[in-house]
Amino acid sequence: MPEGHAPPVLRWGLAGLGTAAGMMLPALRKHENVRITAAADTDAAAREAFGRDFGAEIHESVEAMCESASVDVVYIATPTQHHVDHVRMALEQGKHVVVEKPMALTLDDAEGLIRAAEANGVHLVVGHSHSFEPPIRAMREIVRGGSLGKLRMLHNWYLSDWLYRPRNPEELDTRLGGGVTFRQGSHQFDILRLIGGGRVRSVRAMTGARDPRRPTEDSHVVYLEFEDGTPATAVYSGADYFHTTELTFGIGENGQPADMAAYGRARRTLRSDPEAEALRKRAARYGADRGRRPPGPAPHPAFFGLTLVTCDRGDVRQSATGLYVYGEEERREVPLPPGETGRDAVVREMYDAAVYDRVPTHGGRWGKATLEVCLAVLTSARERREVFLAQQIASD
């Protein structure tokens, strides 16, 4: 960029005004060189409220928004089964794209999107995932720096109420990208791959589905082996019994204090009024009471369950304000700067890619590699065998 010139402004359009978009808005508003200029949603109330609040163009279809000359980047937060069509629409109009995970439901479709981005000379970023969060990136830097010696093993365990939170039908249909392996495993596998160097050799897993009223995976236990022999585990349960927030200082996945007194609330609420689930889901959309008010700044770093890293000469896990490093002589706390979120990192990664042509860490090939792990977990559980991987790439 020539000296003395102001950095370019990047104009974003949002495809889908549900929970994910609401969580991304604070990061978009925080970046000084980003403007929110458009939105698309099939819900008239959501898009009209958004247009009033942001002075933005509003569109009934994603295709129409992608054709707008007022948009440089399209954020795809529509249901997973529409990702491929919507990403392709944006790429073919020469827009950069951030797409929520998983980027697609098959490796062939993921490869097609990667090739479409390359053909149109634009960047594709897959996120938000919790590997963008500052504590996870700080763990990766400790491992890469070698101060604790060689990485020996790593784990991410998360037990929550995921299955019983308000869900749209597609979130409970594995064929459409529902269930904990696609929707929550994507976070876990991204975390483990980023810290562990990216290249997973093989997967062995079992999944569970205990509630016929919620017919999708509610849990998994996954053993991953990296190319260098490092083992990792990913454990998830969304059954709303024990929550790992009891082990993470009472802090939840967005850095907010969890309501530790509300044992079983999600299960009880759904059981007492199952017909109201759609209304509760609607309340999180933009234009509804909750959807219009993005969460305030989190007082703590985000905790996607318990992440534990073991090296030759010590261990690392998160603290309430950063990291605990357990060395040979002492445990020390490494504070992290407050206020930074993983979604800030998503916006920054896309800005740097679009404006400075920097290759994004969480680009299309990274997203495809994480999708490969998700698919391998489902295959391994179904066929009760080890599954070897072929699409893995190294983390930066």
C-alpha positions, 0 to 999 in steps of 0.5 A: 500500500502506498505510504500515506494512503488510508487502508481500504475499506472492506464491505461485508454482506451477511447471508443468513441472520440467525445466531451465527450472524449475531455472534459475528456482528460485534467483530465486524463492527469493531474492525475500523476498516470494515463496513456492513453494507448488505444482508440476505435472509428469507425472513422478512422481519429479520432483514427489515430490522437489519436494514433499519439498524445498519442502513444496509441493503436487504435482499430476499435471496443470497444470489441477489446480494452476491450480485450487489456492487456494494459487497466485497465479502460475503459471510455465509451463515445459512444452513449447512445444506445450502453452503455449497450453492451459496458459496459458489454464488458469491465466488462466481460474482468475484466476492471473497467468502467466509463460510461457517463450518462445515464448509460442505458435506462431501470432500468433492463439494469442498474441492469444488469450492476451493477450485472456484475460489482459485478460478475467480481470484478470490479468498475463501476462509472457513470460520468461525471455529474455536481454533481462532480463539486466542488461548488456542493460538497461544497454545500453538505458539508454545508448542511451536516454540519448543520451550516445553520440548516435543508435543506428546499428546493433546485432548479436547473434552466438552460436555454440554447441553447442545442436543437440547438447545433450540434446534432447527430440523436440519440441525438434528439431521446428520444428512444435512450436516446436523449432529455433534460430529459435524457441528461441534466436532468441527471445532474440536478437530480444528483445535487439535489440528491447529495445536498438533500441526495439522496433519492427522494420519488416522481416526478411530471413533465411536458415536452415540445417539441416545434420544430417538426424539433427537435423531442424530449424533449426541456424542462421540469419542475420537482417537486421532493419530498425527503423522508424527505419532502424536495422539489426541482425543476429542470427547463430546456429549451434548446430553445436558447432564455433567457439563465441563464448565464445572472444570473450566472455572464456570466459564462457557464457550463464548467467555461468559460465566455459565449459569451453574445453578441451572442443572438440566434446564435445557432438557427440562425446558424442551420436555415441558413445552416441545412445541415452543422450540421453533419460537425459542429458536426464532428468538435468537434471530436478528430482529427478535429480542435476543437477536437484535442485542449482540452479547457484550464483551466477554469477561474471559477467554472462550472455553470450548470445553477443556483443552490440555496439551502435554509436552516432554517437559510440561503441560498447558491448559487454559486459565480464567484469563489466559494459560497455565503452563506447568513446567518442571519447577513451577506452574505459571500463568500467562495472561492474554490481552482482554477483549480479543475474540476468535471472531475478531481473528476471523475478520482480521484473517479475511481482511489480510487475505482480501487486502494484502493477498495473505494466504489465510490459515483457515482457508479452503484446504484447511476447512476441507481437511477438517471436514475429512476428519468429521467424515472419517469419524462418522465412517469409523463409528459406522464401520468400527474400523480405523480410517486413514486420511489423505487431505490433511495440510499443515497448520502455519 
